[in-house]
Amino acid sequence: MPFRSFAVLLCLAAGSLFAAADAIPYSNVGTIAPQSSITAAATGNITGYFVSQSAGDDDSIRMIDVNTGWVSNYFFPNHATAFDAAANFGHVNAGDTLVFELYNYATGQILASDGTYSADGINHAYVTPFTGGDLSGTIFPAGTYVGMEDLPNGSSDFDYNDDAFIFTNVASAGDPSPIPEPGSLLLLGTGALGAVGALRRKLFN
C-alpha cells in the first residue's frame, strides 16, 4: 500500500476515535443489556443530567432508593428538556441500592434499570462509567451513564438510546471499562499521527 494511502487510512481511524466522544453507543444492539447493580457511591445527593433522547414517545425518569423507600419526582420530560439540564434526585446513604424508572406516557408503562421494577420484567438500562467530557456537544462531569429503552420487550429495538442521562454519586457493578473523556482520545489520536511520522521517516530515510 502506498505510504500516502496508509497515512490517510490511519488518520481516518484516529478521526473515528474523536467521533466516539459524541455518543456512548450500546455495542450489542438487539440484545437485552446485562443487569447492573446500581448503588450510591457516598452519602449525599444524586445529581442527574439529561444527555440526549431519540424516543418518539414522551418519557420522564425518577429514582427509587430501595433501602429507604425514597421515591423522587419525575424529571426530564424528554421532548421539553435541554440536553444539559440538571436535577437533584434526592439524598442517599452510601451503599444504598438505586433503581431508575422511565415512565412512558404513551403506553402508561414503567420500564426500569432493574427488571423487577419493569412492566415486562426486563432490564431497560445500559449502564457504564463515564470519566467526564463531551457528549453530543455538551461537557458533562464524570459519573455513570444510563441509556434507557422506553418500549417493552417485543416492541423495543434494545439499542438503549431512547433517553440518556449522567448521574453523579452513583456506582455500579457489572459494568464495562469506563468510557474515556475526549482528552484521552485526543492523546491516542496524536500517538497514531506520531506513528505515521515515524513510519514515514523509516520508509524514506
Buried (B, 14 or more C-beta within 10 A) or exposed (E): EEEEEBBEEBBEEBEEBBEBBBBBEBEEEEEBBEBBBBBBBEEEEBBBBBBBBEBEBBBBBBBBBBBEEBBBEBBBBBEEBEBBEBBEBBBBBEEBBBBBBBBBBEBEBBBBBBBEBBBBEBBBBBBBBBBBBBBBEBEBEEBBBBBBBBBBBEEBEBBBBBBBBBBBBBBBEEBEEBBBBBEBBBEEBEEBEEEBEEBBEEEEE
